[in-house]
Amino acid sequence: MAVAVTEKVKTSSGYIPVSTPEMTAYDLVRYRKGAGSIDHVATIISELAERLNAKRMLTIATKGAEMPVVQRLGYLLERTRHGDLAGDLYEFVEKHKPKMVELEPGSPEGVTERDRRWRILVNTTVEVEA
């Protein structure tokens, strides 16, 4: 990704750069295997949602986020009932008309649904922990 978005957080020894909630959401989707599963990623995104800013997510998308990551993030925002944050991302995806991508690349499960809105081949069930 060509962009890294941080904010300065004050600590006892000074200020340190910390990933913004928006960048964290993108990184979770991009490196979802490190988070354990797509379910864990969806759960964390759901918890982060109150701190996410739709315009900042769009800025990250336009500055170099990989299109499949944008597609998956938008899909997960809607699946976690935070679709209100995904409108700008949807317009970005719709403008670029990317190819269909698997929600979980390499999943042994077959495609059960085609989400035409986000151009996602749904090949796993996403369960968000309450």
N, C-alpha and C positions, 0 to 999 in steps of 0.2 A: 504494500500500500504506500502510496506516495505521500501521505499525510499522516502526521501523528499529532493528536490534539491533547494537550495537557493544560492543567491549571496549577497555580502555585498554592501550596497548603503550608501553613505555618506549623512548625514543630518546635520543640524545645531548643533545637540547635540551629534554627533558621528555617528558610523556605525550601521546599522540595517540589519538583514537578510530579504531578499525579495525573493519571489518565482521567479525562472527563467521563461522566456517565455515558455519553454518546459514543465515545471511542471505545469504552469498555464493552458496550453492547456489540459494536462491530467486531471487536477482537474475540468476544465469546463465540460469535457465529463463525468467524473465520477459523478459529482454533478450537472448534467444538469438541474434538476428540480429547483435548487436554482437560476439558471440563467434565469429562466422563460420559456424557450422552447429550443428545439433542433435548431430552426432557430436562436435564439440569440447566442447560442454556435457557430454555423457555422459562423455567422457574425464576432464574436470576433476572432475566429481562422483565418479567412481570413485576418483580420486586423493585427493579431500577426505574420502572416506568414513571413514577411520580417525580423523578429527577431528570427525566429526558426532555430535551427541547427539540421539537420537530425541525426547526430551522437549522439548528446545529447539525442534526443528523443529515439533512439535505446538503449542507456545506461539505461534510465529509464525503458524501456520495459524489458530489461534483468535483471534488479535489483529488479523486483517485481511488476510491473504494472499488474493489472488484465487483462487477455487476452481479455475479451469482450471490455474493454476500449481501448486497443491497436487497436482492429478491428474497432471499431467505429471511433476512431481518424483518422486512415488511410483512411477510407471511406469518412469522412468529409473533409480531406485534398484534396482528389481527387475531391469531389463535389464542392469545392471552388476554383478549378483550381490551386491547389498547390500540385499536384501529384508528382512533382519533389522532394518534401520533404519526400514523403512516401515510396520510394523504399526500404530503409533498413527495415522499419517496415513491408512491405509486405513480404520480405524474412524471417523475424522472424515469421510472422504468417504462412507462407507457410511451414516452417520447423516444426512447432508444430501442424499443421493441427487441429485447434480447431473446436468445433461444431459450427453450425450456431446459431447466436444470433439475436434477434430483435434489430433493430436500436433504437426504442423507446419502451422499455418494458412497458407493461400495456396500450399501445395505443389502443383506441377503433377501430381504422382503421385496416382493414385486410392487410395481406401481399400482396403487389402488384408486388413485384419483388424479385428475389433471386440474390444477388450479390455474385457470386461464388469466385471472387477474394478475397474479404475480409470476406467471409462467413457471410454475413449480410442478414437478412430477412427484406427487406425494407417495413416498415409498416406505414410510414408517408412521406410526401413530405417535403424536406428541401429547404427553400427559404432564400437566403442570401440578406440582405439589402444592397443596393448600397451606 
